[in-house]
Amino acid sequence: MNAVLVSSLLNAGLLLLLGAALYAAPSALLSPGTVPFGVRVPPSRAEDPQVGAVRRRYRAAVLWATAVATAAAAAEGALLEGVAAVVVPGLLLCAVAAVMWLRAHRALAGAKKREQWYAGLRQGVVADTSLRTDPVRVPWAWAVPSGLVIAATVAVGAAVYPALPDTLAVPTRTGDGTRHHEVATTFWTAFSPVFGQLVGSAAMLALVAALLRSRPDLEASRPAAGVARHRRFLATTSRALLAICAVVDVMLLGLSVMVWSGDRSQAPLFAVVGIPALVTFGIVAGLVVRVGPGGRRLVEGQAAANAANAADTADAANAANAANAADAVDAVDTADPEGTGLVQRDDDRYWYAGGTVYANGGDPAVLVPSRVGMGWTLNLGNPRALTGMIVVLVAAGSAALATAGLLA
């Protein structure tokens, strides 16, 4: 197939995927229903006509921007014959989506304040002490595949290392396609993919351990069911992350074999990179569709919810009383087994930049559930979070510079 046509189709496909993700961002598929556009609203207002109106305006703008950006990326791909042409249209598309998101956020925040959406509602927060005393454990069995892949990579590398040529051909993606550049064969250059596997796997395990200890955003209306669902969410998400780590390690194994063998064929390279990318996309899509943000698409069996209700609700009541007395949080009403009568506390004052940045110096949590998309975000009001972020950035930058120096 003509290389220009392939480049144009690839650019258009990437922009369409980006546009689809931005279009779906304010939906319940990717964001919690009670925080549309990063604004906390009562459950009764989640489908308010004003929420639907700002959502339609946002999506209309994203659709138009996606169409223009896709056409521009396809045209630039035909002229430049490379995927680098997708960067500028992609950034412009993200800029349009960000502006429309902020406008929608301000519109909803203004309507909530003007119409007093929380007037007459009992607000509260809940916590469960068992998440600390008996936390969800790291699924070490799911880390075994990564270990086996790394061991296989080391074994293959050790076997072929004595016979390697003086230089290795390392594939690099450039603006006009994949090119190979020669680097001197040393222990460090030959086994750099193994170092990537080790660092990546260790980082993923550390991330999983941190996520399992992060603060949950439990539903104040039904704390027992929320705790059970949160445990399932943590277990499922941690396994998925470790599975993705194993897939990436397999990709690095394949790239290592290609470099060590001197294979410069495009088809095997495409398979080595493309197949793991598709598998990773499938795992992420499965999480989005079956789990949802914060595990809200998970359905607990009624028997399990009933069995956990008494103990969990009692813990939630104690935690709600002690969580933040200065905010006048109501105690959990345990007399109603089907609900507490509370709505989640309006905590918008701690969220900035359209509900994407959290900063609360009074919250000891380092990681908190994100309001936009699936996942977590740092509490920038916590000095430990800032310190950790700086350490991670310095370590990542040092590793990138060291790798670049080795392969230069």
C-alpha positions in Angstrom: 0.0 0.0 0.0 1.2 3.5 -0.8 3.2 4.9 2.2 1.5 8.4 1.9 -2.0 6.8 2.1 -0.9 4.7 5.1 0.4 7.8 6.9 -2.7 9.8 6.2 -5.0 7.0 7.4 -2.9 6.5 10.5 -3.0 10.2 11.4 -6.7 10.3 10.8 -7.3 7.2 13.0 -5.2 8.6 15.8 -7.2 11.9 15.8 -10.5 10.1 15.7 -9.5 8.0 18.7 -8.5 11.1 20.6 -11.7 12.9 19.6 -13.8 9.9 20.7 -12.1 9.9 24.1 -12.6 13.6 24.6 -16.2 13.3 23.5 -16.9 10.5 26.0 -15.0 12.3 28.9 -18.1 13.9 30.5 -20.2 10.7 30.2 -20.8 8.2 33.0 -18.5 5.8 31.1 -15.4 7.8 32.0 -16.4 10.1 34.8 -18.6 9.7 38.0 -22.2 10.8 37.3 -22.4 13.0 40.4 -19.4 15.2 39.4 -20.3 16.3 35.8 -17.4 18.5 34.4 -15.7 18.2 37.8 -18.6 19.9 39.8 -20.0 17.9 42.7 -23.8 17.8 42.5 -26.5 15.9 44.5 -27.6 12.6 42.9 -31.0 14.1 42.1 -29.3 16.7 40.0 -27.0 14.4 38.0 -29.4 14.4 35.0 -30.6 18.0 35.5 -31.5 19.8 32.2 -28.7 22.2 32.8 -26.2 19.4 33.0 -27.5 18.0 29.8 -27.4 21.4 28.1 -23.7 22.0 28.9 -22.8 18.5 28.0 -24.4 18.9 24.5 -22.6 22.2 23.9 -19.3 20.6 24.9 -19.8 17.6 22.7 -20.9 19.7 19.7 -17.7 21.7 19.9 -15.5 18.6 20.3 -17.2 17.0 17.2 -16.5 20.0 15.1 -12.9 20.3 16.4 -12.3 16.6 15.8 -13.6 16.8 12.2 -11.3 19.8 11.4 -8.3 18.3 13.2 -8.7 14.9 11.5 -8.8 16.5 8.1 -5.8 18.6 8.9 -3.8 15.6 10.2 -4.7 13.5 7.2 -3.6 16.3 4.8 -0.3 16.9 6.7 0.3 13.2 6.7 0.1 13.1 3.0 2.5 16.0 2.7 5.0 15.1 5.4 4.7 11.3 5.2 5.0 10.8 8.9 2.9 10.5 12.1 4.5 13.7 13.5 1.9 15.6 11.6 -0.7 14.4 14.1 0.9 16.4 17.0 -0.2 19.9 16.2 -3.8 19.0 15.3 -4.0 16.8 18.4 -2.8 19.7 20.6 -5.3 22.0 19.1 -8.1 19.5 19.6 -7.2 19.1 23.2 -7.0 22.9 23.6 -10.6 23.3 22.3 -11.8 20.5 24.6 -10.1 22.1 27.6 -11.7 25.5 26.9 -15.1 24.0 26.5 -14.7 21.9 29.6 -13.8 24.9 31.7 -16.8 26.8 30.3 -19.1 23.9 31.2 -17.5 23.7 34.7 -18.1 27.4 35.4 -21.7 27.2 34.1 -22.6 24.3 36.3 -20.8 25.7 39.4 -22.7 29.0 38.9 -26.0 27.2 38.5 -25.4 25.1 41.6 -24.6 28.2 43.7 -27.4 30.3 42.2 -30.1 27.8 42.7 -28.7 26.3 45.9 -28.8 22.7 44.8 -27.6 21.5 48.2 -30.2 23.4 50.2 -32.1 21.2 52.7 -29.9 18.1 52.0 -27.9 16.3 54.7 -24.3 16.2 53.6 -21.7 13.7 54.9 -18.6 11.8 54.3 -17.9 8.2 55.3 -14.9 6.0 55.7 -14.2 2.3 56.5 -11.5 1.5 59.0 -11.2 -2.1 57.6 -9.6 -0.6 54.5 -6.6 0.2 56.8 -6.7 -2.7 59.2 -7.4 -5.3 56.5 -6.5 -3.6 53.2 -6.7 -5.2 49.8 -3.5 -7.1 49.3 -1.1 -6.7 46.4 -1.9 -9.6 43.9 1.7 -10.9 43.8 0.6 -13.8 41.6 -0.2 -11.4 38.9 3.4 -10.1 39.0 4.8 -13.5 38.2 4.3 -13.3 34.4 6.4 -10.1 34.4 9.1 -11.9 36.3 9.1 -14.8 34.0 9.3 -12.6 30.9 12.2 -10.6 32.4 14.0 -13.9 33.2 13.5 -15.1 29.7 14.8 -11.8 28.3 17.9 -12.1 30.5 18.5 -15.8 29.5 18.2 -15.0 25.8 20.4 -12.0 26.1 23.1 -13.9 28.0 23.1 -16.6 25.4 23.5 -14.3 22.4 25.7 -11.6 24.0 29.1 -13.2 23.2 28.2 -13.4 19.5 26.7 -9.9 19.1 28.3 -7.7 16.4 30.3 -4.6 17.2 27.2 -2.4 16.6 23.5 -2.8 17.2 20.7 -1.4 15.0 18.2 0.3 17.3 14.8 1.2 15.8 13.7 4.8 16.3 10.4 6.4 15.3 11.0 9.6 13.4 8.7 12.1 11.6 9.1 10.2 8.3 8.9 6.7 9.5 11.0 4.1 11.4 14.7 4.4 11.1 17.5 2.4 12.6 20.7 3.9 14.0 23.8 2.1 15.0 25.1 2.1 18.5 28.3 0.5 19.9 27.7 -2.9 21.5 28.3 -2.7 25.2 26.7 -4.5 28.2 24.6 -1.4 28.9 23.3 -0.9 25.3 22.7 -4.6 24.8 20.7 -5.1 28.0 19.0 -1.6 28.1 15.6 -3.3 27.4 16.1 -5.5 30.4 16.8 -2.4 32.6 13.6 -1.0 31.2 11.7 -4.1 32.2 13.1 -4.1 35.7 12.5 -0.4 36.3 9.0 -0.5 34.8 7.9 -3.6 36.7 9.2 -2.2 40.0 7.5 1.1 39.3 4.2 -0.6 38.5 4.4 -2.7 41.7 5.0 0.5 43.7 2.1 2.2 42.0 -0.2 -0.7 42.7 0.8 -0.8 46.4 0.2 3.0 46.6 -3.2 2.7 45.0 -4.3 0.0 47.3 -3.6 2.4 50.2 -5.2 5.4 48.6 -8.3 7.2 50.1 -11.5 5.9 48.6 -14.5 8.2 47.7 -17.2 6.1 49.4 -20.9 6.9 48.8 -22.3 8.6 51.9 -25.8 7.2 51.0 -24.9 3.5 51.0 -21.5 3.0 52.8 -21.7 -0.8 53.1 -22.3 -1.4 49.4 -19.7 1.2 48.6 -17.0 -0.4 50.6 -17.7 -3.8 49.0 -17.6 -2.3 45.5 -14.4 -0.4 46.3 -12.6 -3.6 47.3 -13.6 -5.3 44.1 -12.5 -2.2 42.2 -9.1 -2.2 43.8 -8.6 -5.9 43.2 -9.7 -5.7 39.6 -7.7 -2.6 38.8 -4.5 -3.8 40.4 -4.6 -7.1 38.4 -5.2 -5.2 35.2 -2.3 -2.9 35.8 0.1 -5.8 36.5 -1.3 -7.6 33.4 -0.5 -4.4 31.3 3.0 -4.5 32.8 3.5 -8.1 31.7 2.3 -7.1 28.2 4.8 -4.2 28.0 7.6 -6.6 29.2 6.7 -9.0 26.3 7.0 -6.1 23.9 10.4 -5.2 25.2 11.4 -8.9 24.9 10.4 -8.8 21.3 12.3 -5.6 20.6 15.4 -7.0 22.3 15.3 -10.1 20.1 15.0 -7.9 17.0 17.9 -5.7 18.0 20.1 -8.7 19.0 19.4 -10.5 15.7 19.8 -7.4 13.6 16.4 -7.8 12.0 15.3 -4.5 10.4 12.0 -5.8 8.9 9.0 -3.6 9.2 6.4 -6.3 9.5 7.9 -8.0 12.6 8.5 -4.6 14.2 4.9 -3.7 13.6 3.7 -7.0 15.2 6.1 -6.7 18.2 4.8 -3.2 19.0 1.2 -3.3 17.6 0.0 -6.6 19.1 0.9 -5.6 22.7 -0.6 -2.2 22.1 -3.9 -3.8 21.0 -3.9 -6.1 24.0 -3.2 -3.1 26.4 -6.1 -1.2 24.7 -8.4 -4.2 25.2 -7.5 -4.4 28.9 -8.2 -0.7 29.4 -11.4 -0.8 27.4 -12.5 -3.8 29.6 -11.9 -1.7 32.7 -13.9 1.2 31.3 -16.9 -0.8 30.2 -17.1 -3.4 33.0 -15.6 -1.5 36.0 -16.2 2.2 35.4 -14.8 5.1 37.3 -14.3 4.2 41.0 -15.9 0.7 40.2 -19.3 2.3 39.8 -20.3 -0.2 37.1 -19.6 -3.2 39.4 -22.7 -4.8 40.9 -22.5 -6.5 44.2 -24.7 -9.4 45.0 -27.5 -8.5 47.4 -26.5 -11.2 49.8 -22.9 -9.9 50.0 -24.2 -6.3 50.5 -26.6 -7.4 53.3 -23.9 -9.4 55.0 -21.5 -6.5 55.1 -24.1 -3.9 55.9 -24.1 -4.0 59.7 -20.3 -4.0 60.3 -19.5 -1.6 57.5 -22.2 0.9 58.4 -21.1 1.0 62.0 -17.5 1.7 61.0 -18.7 4.4 58.5 -20.7 6.0 61.3 -17.7 6.3 63.6 -15.5 7.6 60.7 -18.1 10.1 59.6 -18.3 11.6 63.1 -14.5 11.9 63.4 -13.6 12.7 59.8 -14.1 16.5 59.9 -16.1 18.0 62.7 -15.3 21.5 61.5 -17.3 20.9 58.4 -20.3 19.9 60.4 -20.6 16.4 58.8 -23.8 14.7 59.9 -23.6 11.2 61.5 -24.6 8.2 59.5 -28.2 7.1 60.1 -27.8 3.4 60.7 -31.5 2.9 61.4 -32.2 2.8 57.6 -30.6 -0.4 56.3 -31.2 0.7 52.7 -29.5 4.0 53.0 -28.2 6.7 55.4 -30.2 9.6 54.0 -26.9 11.5 53.3 -25.6 13.0 50.1 -21.9 13.3 49.4 -20.4 16.4 50.9 -19.9 19.4 48.5 -16.1 19.7 48.5 -15.6 21.8 45.3 -13.5 24.3 47.2 -10.6 21.8 47.1 -10.8 21.2 43.4 -9.3 23.5 40.8 -8.8 23.8 37.0 -12.2 22.4 36.1 -12.1 19.7 38.7 -8.8 18.2 37.5 -6.5 19.4 40.3 -7.0 18.6 44.0 -5.3 20.5 46.8 -6.3 20.1 50.4 -3.7 20.7 53.1 -6.0 19.3 55.7 -6.3 15.9 53.9 -3.5 13.5 54.8 -4.2 11.4 51.7 -1.5 11.5 48.9 -3.7 9.9 46.2 -7.4 10.6 45.8 -9.9 9.4 43.2 -9.9 11.6 40.1 -13.1 13.5 39.2 -12.3 13.4 35.5 -11.7 10.0 33.8 -10.8 6.8 35.6 -7.9 6.7 38.0 -6.4 8.8 40.8 -4.8 12.2 41.2 -2.3 13.7 43.6 -3.3 15.8 46.5 -1.1 18.8 45.7 -1.9 20.3 49.1 0.0 17.5 50.8 3.8 18.1 51.1 4.4 14.3 50.8 2.7 14.3 47.4 4.8 17.2 46.1 8.0 15.5 47.4 7.0 12.2 45.7 6.2 13.9 42.5 9.5 15.7 42.4 11.4 12.5 43.2 9.5 10.6 40.4 10.2 13.4 37.9 13.9 13.6 38.7 14.2 9.8 38.6 12.4 9.6 35.3 14.4 12.4 33.8 17.7 10.9 35.0 16.8 7.5 33.5 15.8 9.1 30.2 19.0 11.1 30.0 21.1 8.1 30.9 19.4 6.0 28.3 19.8 8.7 25.7 23.5 9.0 26.6 24.0 5.2 26.3 22.4 5.0 22.9 23.9 8.2 21.5 
